[in-house]
Amino acid sequence: MLDFIEHVVYINLAHRTDRRAEIEAELACFGADRVERFDAIRHAHGGLGCSKSHLAVLERAKANGWRNVLIVEDDFVWHAREAGISRLTALAAAPYDVILLAAGYSKYDPTTLRVESAQAATCYLVAAHYYDTLIANYKEGITQFERTMEYGKYALDQWWKQLQPRDRWYIMRPTLGYQRPSYSDIERKVVDYRRGFLAN
């Protein structure tokens, strides 16, 4: 399935064995040879650990020379996958920088699906030529995050919004997935964000 995706990396904290089992079931459609687990970076502020984990995965993709990488958080759940595969395949066949398979968005072109304001790093595909741009953005956001500890402003899916109006970011509509309701190590409580994803 989705043979144009070279590698899939899911981010998972070691103690979240519940999520590991769930996400491995979701990603089984790719085959074991294309999927690997990244041991999420723990930090007193979960949001900062999240940003550093995504950065590390991008750096790994660059080091390995992957032509693209699908980065997935361990609470991702497919939604209308079969119906969306052809749309995703068509998007990826044209030039792109990032395709957000699951996201909340407020400004986009309904014809091209090009997006100018979207958040949620739940599941997204990054093209190799864009690794350096996104790595630089993540590093900058992390530096500011560590300096101010302002999660709302410097979380990776907020800081990357400055790239979206100028670059080739796309969303899937309707969404191809959402975040499974569960306990969040970042929020330190049970969260349910399905409405934000499925409303799109």
JODA-V739741 format. One record per backbone hydrogen bond with DSSP energy under -0.5 kcal/mol. NH is the residue of the N-H (numbers start at 0). CO is the residue of the C=O. Records with the same first field share a line. If there is no record, write none. Layout:
NH = CO + CO
This chain:
4 = 1
5 = 3
6 = 67
7 = 33
8 = 69
9 = 35
10 = 71
11 = 37
15 = 12
16 = 14
19 = 15
20 = 16
21 = 17
22 = 18
23 = 19
24 = 20
25 = 21
26 = 22
27 = 23 + 24
28 = 25
29 = 26
30 = 27
33 = 30
34 = 30 + 31
35 = 7
37 = 9
38 = 36
39 = 11 + 37
40 = 48
45 = 43
47 = 44
48 = 44
49 = 45
50 = 46
51 = 47
52 = 48
53 = 49
54 = 50
55 = 51
56 = 52
57 = 53
58 = 54
59 = 55
60 = 56
61 = 57
62 = 58
63 = 59
64 = 60 + 61
65 = 60
68 = 125
69 = 6
70 = 68 + 123
71 = 8 + 69
72 = 121
73 = 10
75 = 72
76 = 177
78 = 175
83 = 79
84 = 80
87 = 83
88 = 84
89 = 85
90 = 86
91 = 87
92 = 88
93 = 89 + 90
96 = 167
97 = 167
98 = 124
99 = 169
100 = 98 + 122
101 = 122
103 = 118
105 = 116
106 = 116
108 = 113
109 = 107
112 = 108
114 = 168
115 = 106
116 = 106
118 = 103
122 = 101
123 = 70
124 = 98
125 = 68
126 = 96
127 = 66
129 = 126
130 = 127
133 = 129
134 = 130
135 = 131
136 = 132
137 = 133
138 = 134
139 = 135
140 = 136
141 = 137
142 = 138
143 = 139
144 = 140
145 = 141
146 = 142
147 = 143
148 = 144
150 = 148
153 = 149
154 = 150
157 = 154
158 = 154
159 = 155
160 = 157
161 = 158
162 = 159
163 = 159
164 = 160
165 = 162
166 = 162
168 = 166
169 = 97
170 = 112
171 = 99
172 = 170
175 = 100
177 = 76
179 = 74
181 = 190
183 = 188
184 = 182
187 = 183
188 = 183
190 = 181
195 = 192
196 = 192
197 = 193
198 = 194
199 = 196
